[in-house]
Structures are given as structure tokens and as C-alpha cells.
């Protein structure tokens, strides 16, 4: 939150509207679907009934508000009720222009017009919020280290699995290799994968972004594996 407060101060903003999953989680810890509004007051998380309970657990410092129809309509209405028309009409609000769709931007402008709030200024933040995530805290560095260790251990286990399968005369497909890697990483504490796991053998191994198939690993095959995991949203990969 302190990093977000710095952007508010430097760019002279009254608030920041956060909609990308990575930055919602980075700013307040929210992992569901919705939007986050960060201002000098208590941050607000707007989401639907699917995520309200989880959001309250994940974001103890934020206020969780459940919306029913139009999330941006709810957001603007909430601001008007709390801060008054005069205050809201002169707000300068930062937004993620590199991830917000044109349709959403037009929806916001239409809402401002509907409520006679056309003086609200939307300020593009470009990569501002993404850059905040590049500076890691001590805990984030520890999470990255743990993710790297999990990847190393999963690599060791998959090699053992392949050797055991071959010694028993059992077939192992690319899909099975990929599935085993993902299972091993989650079993060791990963919350998820960094990206779609790649396991490509034989001719497929020449394709850097091959999709695992039902092809069986054969004697003499090269095997390309590209995988990684996330620990507390920090990710590492291994190839």
C-alpha cells in the first residue's frame, strides 16, 4: 500500500482504479474478479457474491463491497455517497491504460456523463503499477527462492520418474510428464504454475513453445521441459 500511496502523491491523484489481477493482488492481496480502488482513505474491493468471503480473508486492510449489476456503476455511486458530488466531480483518478479495454474506458466515460461527472479526470498510469512489483520486499525474495527450490526438486523427481518408467518398460507420454511436474510442484507447496507446462520430445523438442501431446517418450529422444511455479504470487521458471 505504501508504494501505491507514493504514486498518489507523485502524480497528484485522488485515487487509483486497479483492474488487472496481478496489480489487484499486489495492492491489497485480492485474488478474485472485480476491481480495487485505492485512495488516501481505506482501499475498497468491489466484487460479486462468489468472492466476498474470500476477499474479506485476503484483504483485511480493505473494505469489501459486493456489487450486483454494474461494477463501475456501484463504484461511482459509492464514491458519491461517501465523498459528495462536489468532491468526486473534481477527482483525478489513475487507471491501467495498458490493460483496461476500450469498452471499459467508454463505459466509465458514459457513467461520468450520466451522473454529470464529466470533470473527473482519468490519468493513464502506463506501466506505473507494474514497475512497483519489480522492487521486491524481503519476504517476496524469500518466496522467489522457495519457488526456485520447488522447481529444482520437481526436476529431480521427474528425471527419477522417467528412469523408473523406462526400467519397467512402461510408456510415458509428454502429457503425463507435464502433469507429473505440475503435481510435484503443488505437492511441494506451490500455489500454481507460472505458465502452461511444456514437455516436448523427439521432433517436438525443437519447438520452444510446444504443447504436450500423447506422444510417447522413445529411446534416444531429446526432451524439452519448461516449467515453473508460484509461491505467494512470486514466480520462477526452470528449463
N, C-alpha and C positions, 0 to 999 in steps of 0.2 A: 504493500500500500504506500510506503514512503516514496518509492520510485514513481508511482503514479502521481503523488502529490507534487513531486518536483516538476513533472510535465505540466500540471495545472498552473503552477507558479510561473514557470519559464514562458509558457505560451499564453499566459493570462486568460486561462479558460475557467468557465464556471462549472464545467463538468465534462466527463468523457463517456461516450456511449461505446460499450465494448460488446462485440457480437461474435468474434471468432472464438472457437473452442479453446485454442491454446492460450489466448490472452484472457479469456474469462477465468480459466483455471489459474493462470499465473497471478491475476489481480486479486481474486478473492477465494480461490480454491474450488469454484463451481465446475462440475464435470458434465452437467446435463445440457439440455437445449433451452435456449432463452436469450436474454440479454442482461448485461450488467451496467449499471450507471454509477460511476464514481464521481463524487464531488467532495467539497470540503466538509460535508455532513457525512453521516453514516452511509456507506455504499448500499445500493439496492440491487437485489437479484430478482428479475421478473421471469417467471417460468410457469408451466402449467401443472396440473394435479399429478402428473406422472413423476415429477421431480421435487415437489415441495418438501417432502420429508427428508430426502437425501440432501437437498440444498441446505436445510437448517443444520444438518450434522456437519456438512462440509464447510459451511461458511458462517461460523459463529459470530464473526465480526460484522456481518452484513444483515440487512433486513430482507427477508424473503417475501415477495409479493406474488400471489397466484393470479394469473390473468385467465380470462375465459374466452374472449373473442380475438380482438386485435391487440397484439402485444404492444405495439407502438402507441396505439390509442390509449391503452392503460397507463403506459409510461408517462405520456404527456398529461393525462388527466391527474395522475398522482402528483406530478410537479406543480400543476396549477393549484391543487388543493392545499399543498404544503407550503408553497412559497408565494402564491398570489400571482395574478395576471401581470402586474406591473414588473415584478422581478423576473418572471420567466420570459416575458416578451423581449427583454434585452440581453438574454443569455448568449454566451459564446460557447458552443459545445464541440469538442473534438470527436472525430469519428474515424473508423478504419477504412479509408477510401480504397485501399488495395484489396480488401476482402468484401466490403459491402457491395451488393448488387445495385445496378442502375434502378431496378424496380423498387428496391427498398428505399433508396435515396429519394425517388419520386414520391413514394408513399409518405415519407417524412415531410417533404415539401408541401404535399397536398394537405396533410394534417395541420401543419402550421397555418396554411391559408384558411382552412375550415374553422380554426379556432382564433383567427385573426392574430396569429403569432408570427407573421412573416418577417419580423425583425430579428428572429432567432438566427444566429449565425452558425453555420456548420463549417468547422475548420478541419480540413484533411490532415491527418497525422502521418501519412505516408508510412514509413517503417518504424516510426517512433516507439510504438509499443513492442514490436518485435525486438528492437535493439535493447530494450530493458531486460529481456530474457537472456541476452548474451553475457551479461555480467552475473556470474553465479555466486550464490552465497556459500558459506562453508558447508551447510547441510546439502545443498544441491551438488556440490563437488563430491561429497561422500556418496550420494545417490548414484552419480555417474560411475564412480569407482565400483559400487556394488553391481550395477548393470553390466559393467565390463567383466567383472568376475563371473557373473552368471553366464554370460556368453562364452567365456573360456571353458567353464565346466560343462556347458551343454555341448560344446565342440568335442571335448574329450569323450563324453558319453556317446555321441553319435558315431564316432570312429569305432568305439568298442562295439556298438550295436551292429555296425556294418560288418566288422570282422566276425562276430559271433554268428550272424546270419549266413555268411559265406561258408564258415566252417561246418555249419549244419546242413548246408545245401538248400537253405531257404531263400526264396526270392524276396527282393526288397525294391519297391518302386520309388520313383522320385517323390511322389505324393506322400508316401509313407515316411521317407526321410524328413521331408518338410514338417509333417505332422509330429514326428518324434521330437524334433528340435523345439517346436513350439510348446509341446507338453513338458519337456525337460525344463525349459526356461520358466514356465509358470509354476512348475513343481518346486523350483528353487527360489521362488519369491517374486518373480517378475509380475507386473500387473497386466502386461500385454506386450505385443510385438511392436517394434519401431516402424515396421513396414511389412508388406507381404513377403513371407519367407521364400527364398529361391533355392531350389535344389535341381540341378540340371546335369545330366550325364551324357557321355558319348558325344554325338554331334551337337546335342543341345548345349553342351558345356561352353561352346564358343559364343553363346548369346548372353550378354551381361544381365539382361532382364528377362530371362526365360521364365515361363510359368511351369511349375511342376506338373508332370503328366503321369500316366500309368506306365510309362516306360520302365522296364526292369533294369536295375544295375547289372552290367555284364562284366566279365573278366577283361581287364585291360582298359576299361572306361576311365576317362577323366571325369571328375565330379566337381562341379562348381557349387558352392554353398554360400549364400549371402543372407545373413540373418541378424537380428538384434532385438533388444528388449527395452522396456521402460520400467523404471523404478521411481515412484513418486513424480511422474511426468518427465523425468530426465531419461534420455535415451542414449544407447550406444549400439554400434553395429559391429559385426565381425564377418570378414570374408576370407 
